Amino acid sequence: MSSTRAPAGEPRSRRTRILLIVVAVVVILPVAVAAWVGVRGLLARGELESAVPLASRMQEQIVAGDPEAAQQTYVEFADHASSAAALTSDPIWRGVEWLPVVGPNLTAVREVAGVVDDVSRDAVAPLISLAGEIDATDFKPVDGAIDVDPLVAAQTDVAEADAALQAAADRVSRVDTSSTIGAVTSATAELRGVVTEASATVDVIDRAVRLLPAVLGADGPRDYLLLFANSAEVRATGGNPGSLAVLRTDGGRIELTQQASTANFPQYPEPVVELPAETLALYGEATGRFMQSVNLTPYFPLTAELAREMWRIEFGTEVDGVISIDPVTLAYLLQATGPVTLPTGDVLTAENAVQTLLVDAYTRYPEPAAQDAFFAGAAATVFATVASGAFEPSALISALAQAGDERRVYVWSADAGEQDILAATTLQGTLPTSTDDTVRFGAYLNDATGSKMGSYLDVDFGLGQATCREDGRPVHRVEVTLENTAPADAATSLPGYVTGAGDYGVPPGNINTVVSVYGAPGMENMGVTRDDESIPFQPAFDREHPVSLLEIELAPGESTILHFDWLGEAPFDGETVIESTPVIHLPETSNIGIEC
């Protein structure tokens, strides 16, 4: 019986082929995969880098009023964004994401590219389309009325963009960069900041296009009580509301129907609205008994309810909302309207408005009635100019935005739904709201001189934080610096109406200020120092916020530094922010050091 044997070299040849296959799988395939991912990664990086300047260009073109060019730029931007997302989402890329070291970087890059693509498609696209349909001039009154139809038409597109940006902000906030290289980490952080800022901006626009048609009387007549907060006599949310007016809106038409002053309101025997116990403890019954005291509290919704009820009692009109603005806001509006001539013949400009209204008026018109007439005339003239459409629209929008950012404008609506739209905006004027990333403090001032010396009160704010405890709970410090800049001879050189003439127990020329600083809920009050010396103060709470309150009196030329210390509820290394009374010259908040 014969047998067949394989050639002697065949087993070795087979083993060689198997070895080559293994080498190909173990060595060549990973190299090929790495090359594939690497090339696509470089291409994606190039696409994203090309998209960045286009985003800036689109913004510039929209601001310049060139929607056609912005649309063309958007097409390029969208193409780069879509390409970057496609390059980083194929199966091979996703498979390599499972590998250690390189995987987390690829995942982060894919997620970043996806966010950019989503924002391009779902947020930028509807906004670019809207830019071609609405122009800033659409918001100028024509024959005394503003056309609200463009605002109504914009609601759907803006709502879609707002939802997309909120989703993108949430998505990019969850990109894990704990194991990524520096370039990926920094790029993700930059995108996170851009998307968060864009989301906040579009959220404001969304609220505006939903709220403004109703406010402008699209659904029927509305009456709004307008408080002119006189910063010369400082109050928590601005100043003494010495002048008041009613605005009526109807179908986009706005008119000033009635004006009054605090002289038209008596001293009520008891608060016209029941005051919370915290408000009574901190600011007293005067908050609810005097029109000039309704904004002693920094909680504007309460101020608005008090002012609304006082107006109803005296004039029989139950207004639909309350708005507060200050003289600095008027100065900003004058940047858009240009100079206006008052009934007295004075020319009011953006440059001289604050000086004229808060200083010169008291020298020229020593009698309160004449002062009230002057302020009423100034307010009516500026309002009439705006209502007539004699302004540059973009400049007006910028002026109102700046005043809103500085908390010089507050709005309250009697309609609960509209009040919800105002929620979480600076316009609502509620107490500071902290988040996981940001701790917010409040610093509020109220005049206790009984005078108009606010023009001579300089204020600076500072914030500091240190971790000195084993449990990691931080110590926060709020610094408030006050200075009386009045001349040394203020007692004799300034009018008695300005100094208070000592009528309330404060020597003429001196400034007596009630300072109340609010910590975040959950914080512990660690006391107050004045010029590094511990001083007595009133600890309290206001809507779960711990509060430190005290009075400070300063003679002309005198200054003082107050430190309010707080113990944080839990370890924290985020941002700290201070919300404050909108004083005439609003300072930048400085960073201060704390020694353990």
C-alpha positions in Angstrom: 0.0 0.0 0.0 1.5 3.3 -1.0 1.1 6.6 0.7 1.4 10.2 -0.4 3.5 12.6 1.6 3.3 16.4 1.4 6.4 18.1 0.1 8.9 18.8 2.8 8.7 22.6 2.4 4.9 22.9 2.5 4.4 23.1 6.3 7.0 25.8 6.6 5.4 27.7 3.7 2.0 27.5 5.4 3.4 28.6 8.7 5.1 31.6 6.9 1.8 32.7 5.3 0.0 32.4 8.7 2.8 34.4 10.3 2.5 37.1 7.6 -1.2 37.3 8.1 -0.7 37.7 11.8 1.9 40.4 11.2 -0.5 42.1 8.9 -3.3 42.0 11.5 -1.1 43.0 14.5 1.1 45.5 12.8 0.0 46.7 9.4 -3.7 47.0 10.2 -3.2 49.2 13.3 -0.9 51.3 11.3 -3.4 51.6 8.6 -6.2 52.4 11.2 -3.9 55.0 12.8 -3.1 56.5 9.5 -6.9 56.6 8.6 -7.8 58.2 11.9 -4.8 60.5 11.9 -5.5 61.8 8.4 -9.2 62.2 9.1 -8.4 63.9 12.4 -6.1 66.4 10.7 -8.8 67.0 8.0 -11.4 67.5 10.8 -9.1 69.9 12.6 -8.7 71.9 9.4 -12.4 72.0 8.8 -13.1 73.3 12.4 -10.2 75.9 12.1 -11.7 77.1 8.9 -15.1 77.5 10.5 -13.9 79.7 13.3 -13.2 82.9 11.3 -16.4 82.4 9.3 -18.5 82.5 12.5 -16.9 85.9 13.4 -17.5 87.1 9.8 -21.2 86.1 9.9 -21.6 88.1 13.1 -19.9 91.2 11.6 -22.1 90.9 8.5 -25.3 90.7 10.5 -24.3 93.7 12.6 -23.4 95.6 9.5 -26.9 94.9 8.1 -25.7 92.6 5.2 -27.9 89.5 5.5 -27.1 88.4 2.0 -23.4 88.2 2.7 -24.1 86.5 6.0 -26.1 83.8 4.2 -23.3 83.1 1.8 -20.8 82.9 4.7 -23.2 80.6 6.5 -23.1 78.1 3.6 -19.3 77.9 3.9 -19.5 77.6 7.6 -22.1 74.8 7.5 -20.1 72.9 4.9 -17.0 72.9 7.2 -19.0 72.0 10.2 -20.7 69.1 8.5 -17.5 67.8 7.1 -15.8 67.9 10.5 -18.7 65.9 12.0 -18.6 63.3 9.1 -14.8 62.9 9.4 -15.0 62.1 13.1 -18.0 59.7 13.2 -17.2 56.8 10.9 -17.1 53.2 12.3 -13.3 53.0 12.4 -13.0 56.3 14.4 -15.6 55.1 16.8 -13.9 51.8 17.2 -10.5 53.4 18.1 -12.3 55.5 20.8 -12.2 52.3 22.9 -8.4 52.3 23.1 -6.7 53.7 26.2 -4.8 57.1 26.0 -5.9 58.0 22.4 -9.5 57.0 22.8 -10.7 59.8 25.2 -9.1 62.4 22.8 -11.0 61.0 19.8 -14.2 60.9 21.7 -13.9 64.5 22.7 -13.0 65.6 19.2 -16.0 63.8 17.8 -18.3 65.3 20.3 -17.0 68.8 19.8 -17.4 68.4 16.0 -20.9 67.2 16.5 -21.8 70.1 18.7 -20.5 72.6 16.1 -22.5 70.8 13.3 -25.7 70.8 15.5 -25.3 74.5 16.3 -24.7 75.2 12.6 -27.8 73.4 11.4 -30.3 73.9 14.2 -29.3 77.4 15.6 -27.3 79.4 13.1 -29.5 78.5 10.1 -32.8 79.8 11.5 -31.1 82.9 12.9 -29.4 83.7 9.6 -32.7 83.3 7.8 -34.3 85.6 10.4 -31.6 88.2 9.8 -32.6 88.4 6.2 -36.2 89.1 7.2 -35.9 91.6 10.1 -34.0 94.8 10.2 -33.3 97.0 13.2 -35.3 99.8 11.5 -38.4 97.6 11.9 -38.4 98.6 15.6 -38.6 102.3 14.9 -42.1 103.8 15.5 -43.9 104.8 12.3 -46.7 107.4 12.9 -46.2 106.8 16.6 -46.5 103.0 16.5 -44.1 100.1 16.4 -45.0 97.2 14.1 -45.1 94.1 16.3 -45.7 91.7 13.4 -42.0 91.1 12.8 -41.6 90.2 16.4 -44.4 87.7 16.3 -43.1 86.2 13.0 -39.7 85.7 14.6 -40.9 83.7 17.6 -40.7 80.2 16.0 -37.2 80.6 14.5 -35.8 82.2 17.7 -37.4 79.5 19.8 -35.8 76.7 17.7 -32.4 78.4 17.9 -32.8 78.9 21.6 -33.6 75.2 22.2 -30.8 74.1 20.0 -28.2 76.2 21.8 -29.4 75.1 25.2 -29.1 71.5 24.1 -25.6 72.2 22.6 -24.5 74.0 25.8 -25.6 71.0 27.9 -23.9 68.6 25.5 -20.6 70.4 25.4 -20.6 70.8 29.2 -20.7 67.0 29.4 -17.6 66.4 27.1 -15.1 64.6 29.3 -11.7 66.2 29.0 -10.2 64.7 32.2 -7.8 62.5 30.1 -7.4 64.6 27.0 -4.3 66.4 25.7 -3.9 70.1 26.2 -5.0 71.1 22.7 -8.2 69.1 22.9 -8.9 70.3 26.4 -8.4 74.0 25.5 -10.4 73.7 22.3 -13.3 72.1 24.2 -13.2 74.8 26.9 -13.2 77.5 24.3 -16.2 76.0 22.5 -18.0 75.6 25.9 -17.5 79.3 26.6 -18.7 80.3 23.1 -21.8 78.1 23.1 -22.7 79.1 26.7 -22.5 82.8 25.8 -24.4 82.4 22.6 -27.1 80.4 24.4 -27.5 83.2 27.0 -27.7 85.8 24.3 -30.3 84.0 22.2 -32.3 83.1 25.4 -32.6 86.9 26.0 -33.8 87.4 22.4 -36.3 84.5 22.7 -37.7 86.1 25.9 -37.9 89.5 24.2 -39.8 88.3 21.1 -42.2 86.4 23.3 -42.8 89.3 25.7 -42.6 92.5 23.7 -45.7 92.1 21.5 -47.9 91.7 24.6 -46.1 94.6 26.4 -46.6 96.8 23.3 -50.3 96.2 23.4 -50.6 93.7 20.6 -53.5 92.0 22.4 -55.1 95.2 23.7 -54.3 98.3 25.8 -51.7 98.1 28.6 -50.8 100.6 31.3 -47.4 100.6 32.9 -46.2 102.6 35.9 -42.8 104.0 35.2 -40.6 104.9 38.2 -37.7 107.3 37.6 -35.1 106.2 40.2 -33.2 109.3 41.4 -29.7 108.0 42.1 -28.9 111.2 44.1 -30.8 109.6 46.9 -29.7 106.0 46.6 -32.0 103.0 47.1 -31.3 99.3 46.8 -32.4 99.0 43.2 -31.3 102.5 42.1 -32.8 105.6 43.8 -35.7 107.4 45.3 -38.6 107.1 42.7 -39.3 110.8 43.0 -40.9 111.1 39.5 -43.5 108.7 38.1 -45.5 108.3 34.9 -48.0 106.0 33.3 -47.2 104.6 29.8 -50.1 103.3 27.8 -49.4 100.9 24.9 -52.0 99.8 22.4 -51.3 98.0 19.1 -47.6 99.1 19.2 -48.5 102.7 19.9 -46.9 104.2 23.1 -48.0 107.4 24.9 -47.3 109.0 28.2 -50.8 109.5 29.7 -50.1 110.8 33.3 -47.2 112.0 35.5 -46.8 112.4 39.2 -44.3 112.8 42.0 -43.9 111.4 45.5 -45.6 114.6 46.7 -48.8 113.1 45.4 -48.6 110.2 47.8 -49.3 110.5 51.5 -47.8 108.6 54.4 -50.0 105.6 54.6 -50.9 104.5 58.2 -49.8 100.9 57.5 -48.1 99.0 54.6 -50.4 99.0 51.6 -49.3 95.4 50.9 -48.4 92.9 53.6 -44.7 92.9 54.0 -42.6 89.7 54.6 -41.2 89.4 58.1 -37.7 89.5 56.7 -38.4 92.8 54.9 -39.9 94.3 58.1 -36.8 93.3 60.1 -34.3 94.7 57.6 -36.0 97.7 56.1 -39.0 98.5 58.3 -42.6 99.5 57.7 -41.5 102.5 55.7 -41.0 100.2 52.7 -44.8 99.8 52.4 -45.9 103.2 53.7 -44.0 105.7 51.6 -43.7 105.8 47.8 -40.1 107.1 48.1 -39.2 104.0 50.2 -40.8 101.2 48.2 -37.3 100.2 46.8 -35.5 100.0 50.1 -35.7 96.3 49.4 -33.5 94.8 46.7 -36.4 92.5 45.7 -38.0 94.4 42.9 -41.2 92.3 42.5 -42.2 93.5 46.0 -41.2 97.1 45.1 -43.5 96.8 42.0 -46.5 95.5 44.0 -46.2 98.3 46.5 -45.9 101.0 43.9 -48.7 99.6 41.9 -51.0 99.5 44.9 -50.1 103.0 46.0 -50.9 104.3 42.5 -54.2 102.4 42.5 -55.2 104.0 45.9 -54.4 107.5 44.7 -55.4 107.5 41.0 -57.8 104.5 40.6 -55.7 102.8 37.9 -54.5 99.3 38.4 -51.5 99.1 36.1 -50.4 96.0 34.2 -46.8 96.3 35.1 -44.1 98.4 36.7 -40.8 99.6 35.1 -37.9 101.3 36.9 -35.1 103.3 35.2 -32.5 105.7 36.4 -30.8 108.9 35.0 -27.8 106.9 33.7 -30.3 104.9 31.5 -31.6 108.2 30.1 -28.0 109.2 29.3 -27.6 105.9 27.4 -30.8 106.6 25.5 -29.5 110.0 24.5 -26.6 108.3 22.8 -29.2 106.9 20.4 -31.4 110.0 20.1 -28.8 112.7 20.2 -29.3 116.0 22.2 -32.9 117.0 23.2 -34.2 120.4 24.2 -36.2 120.5 27.4 -39.2 122.8 28.1 -36.8 125.0 30.2 -34.5 125.5 27.2 -31.8 123.3 28.6 -30.2 121.0 26.1 -29.8 117.5 27.5 -27.0 115.3 26.1 -25.6 111.9 26.8 -22.6 113.7 28.3 -24.4 116.1 30.6 -27.6 114.3 31.5 -26.4 112.8 34.8 -24.8 116.1 36.0 -27.8 118.1 35.0 -30.4 115.8 36.5 -28.6 114.8 39.7 -26.5 117.9 40.6 -27.3 121.1 38.7 -31.1 120.8 39.0 -30.9 121.2 42.8 -28.8 124.3 42.6 -31.1 125.9 39.9 -34.4 124.8 41.4 -34.3 124.9 45.3 -38.0 124.3 45.6 -39.1 120.6 45.4 -42.1 121.5 43.2 -39.9 123.1 40.7 -37.5 120.2 40.8 -40.4 117.8 40.2 -41.5 119.8 37.2 -38.0 119.9 35.8 -37.6 116.1 36.1 -41.0 115.5 34.6 -40.2 117.7 31.7 -36.9 115.9 31.1 -38.5 112.5 31.2 -41.4 113.5 28.9 -39.0 115.0 26.4 -36.8 112.0 26.2 -39.8 109.7 26.0 -41.4 111.8 23.2 -38.2 111.7 21.2 -38.0 107.9 21.4 -41.7 107.4 20.7 -41.4 109.6 17.6 -38.8 107.3 16.2 -36.1 110.0 16.2 -33.3 107.6 17.2 -30.8 105.2 15.6 -32.3 101.7 16.2 -29.0 99.8 16.8 -27.8 102.4 19.2 -31.1 102.3 21.1 -31.0 98.5 21.4 -27.3 98.7 22.6 -28.3 101.5 25.1 -31.1 99.4 26.6 -28.9 96.3 26.7 -26.1 98.1 28.5 -28.6 99.6 31.1 -30.1 96.1 31.6 -26.7 94.5 32.1 -25.9 97.1 34.7 -29.2 96.5 36.4 -30.4 100.0 35.8 -33.7 98.8 34.3 -36.2 96.6 36.2 -39.5 95.2 34.9 -42.4 93.5 36.7 -45.6 92.2 35.1 -48.9 91.5 36.8 -49.3 88.7 34.3 -47.9 85.5 35.8 -46.9 84.0 32.5 -45.1 87.2 31.4 -43.4 87.3 34.8 -42.1 83.8 34.2 -40.5 84.9 30.9 -38.7 87.6 32.9 -37.4 85.0 35.4 -33.6 84.6 35.5 -33.0 87.9 33.7 -31.5 91.0 35.2 -34.8 92.8 34.5 -36.7 90.8 37.0 -34.6 92.2 40.0 -34.8 89.2 42.3 -32.1 88.3 44.8 -28.8 86.8 43.6 -29.1 83.2 42.4 -26.1 81.0 42.7 -25.4 77.9 40.6 -22.9 75.0 40.9 -20.4 77.0 39.0 -21.0 80.5 40.2 -21.6 82.0 43.7 -23.5 85.3 43.6 -23.4 87.9 46.4 -25.5 91.0 46.7 -24.4 94.4 48.0 -27.1 97.0 48.3 -27.1 100.7 49.5 -29.8 102.8 50.9 -29.5 106.5 51.8 -30.2 107.3 55.5 -29.2 110.9 55.3 -32.5 112.2 54.0 -30.7 114.1 51.3 -29.5 114.1 47.7 -25.9 113.5 48.5 -25.7 110.3 46.3 -23.8 112.2 43.6 -20.9 112.5 46.1 -20.8 108.9 47.2 -18.1 106.8 45.5 -18.3 103.1 45.8 -16.0 100.2 45.0 -16.5 96.5 45.3 -14.1 93.6 45.7 -14.4 89.8 46.1 -12.0 87.2 47.5 -11.9 83.5 48.4 -9.6 81.2 50.3 -9.8 77.6 51.5 -8.4 77.5 55.0 -10.2 74.5 56.6 -9.5 70.8 56.4 -13.1 70.1 55.2 -12.5 72.3 52.1 -15.3 74.8 52.9 -14.1 78.2 51.5 -14.1 81.6 53.2 -15.6 84.3 51.0 -15.1 88.0 51.5 -17.1 90.9 50.0 -15.3 94.2 50.2 -17.3 97.5 50.0 -15.3 100.8 49.9 -17.3 104.0 50.5 -16.0 107.6 50.1 -17.7 110.9 50.6 -16.3 113.1 47.8 -18.2 116.2 48.8 -16.2 119.4 49.3 -15.0 120.2 52.8 -17.4 123.1 53.0 -20.3 121.1 51.8 -22.4 122.1 54.8 -22.5 125.7 53.5 -21.6 125.5 49.8 -24.3 123.0 48.9 -28.1 123.7 49.0 -29.8 122.5 52.2 -32.1 120.3 50.0 -29.0 118.4 48.8 -27.3 118.0 52.2 -30.5 117.3 54.1 -29.8 120.4 56.3 -29.5 118.1 59.3 -33.3 117.5 59.4 -32.8 113.7 60.0 -30.0 114.0 62.5 -27.1 113.8 60.0 -24.8 116.8 60.0 -24.9 118.7 56.7 -22.3 117.4 54.3 -22.1 114.0 55.9 -23.5 110.9 54.1 -25.2 108.2 56.1 -25.6 104.9 54.2 -27.3 101.7 55.1 -25.2 98.8 53.6 -26.7 95.3 53.3 -24.6 92.5 51.9 -26.3 89.2 51.0 -24.5 85.8 51.0 -25.7 82.8 49.2 -28.2 80.4 50.8 -26.5 77.9 53.0 -23.6 80.2 53.9 -22.6 81.0 57.5 -22.2 84.7 58.5 -18.6 85.2 59.8 -19.0 88.9 60.7 -18.0 92.4 59.5 -14.9 94.5 59.9 -14.4 98.2 59.2 -10.9 99.2 58.4 -9.7 95.8 59.8 -11.6 96.3 63.1 -14.6 94.1 64.0 -17.8 96.2 64.3 -21.4 95.4 65.3 -23.9 94.7 62.6 -27.4 93.3 62.2 -27.4 89.7 61.0 -30.6 88.6 59.3 -32.1 86.5 56.5 -34.0 87.5 53.4 -35.6 84.7 51.4 -33.1 82.2 52.7 -30.2 84.5 52.0 -28.0 85.4 55.0 -27.6 89.2 55.3 -25.3 91.5 57.2 -26.7 95.1 57.6 -25.1 98.2 59.1 -25.1 102.0 58.8 -22.0 104.0 57.9 -21.7 107.7 58.2 -18.9 109.6 56.4 -17.8 113.2 56.6 -16.6 115.1 53.5 -13.3 113.6 52.3 -13.7 110.5 54.6 -13.6 106.9 53.3 -13.8 103.4 54.8 -13.3 99.8 53.8 -15.9 97.2 54.9 -15.2 93.4 54.8 -18.2 91.0 55.0 -17.0 87.4 55.5 -18.9 84.2 54.8 -18.2 80.5 55.2 -19.3 78.5 52.2 -21.6 75.5 52.5 -19.3 73.1 50.6 -15.9 73.1 48.8 -16.0 75.4 45.8 -13.5 76.6 43.2 -15.8 78.3 40.7 -16.5 81.9 39.9 -17.8 84.5 42.4 -19.9 87.5 41.3 -21.4 90.5 43.0 -24.8 92.1 42.1 -25.1 95.5 43.5 -27.1 98.7 43.6 -26.6 100.5 40.3 -24.8 103.5 41.6 -24.0 106.5 39.3 -20.5 105.4 38.6 -20.6 101.6 38.6 -17.2 100.2 39.3 -15.5 97.0 38.2 -15.3 94.4 40.9 -11.7 93.9 42.0 -10.1 90.6 43.2 -8.8 90.8 46.8 -6.6 88.4 48.7 -7.5 86.6 51.9 -4.9 85.3 54.4 -5.8 82.1 56.3 
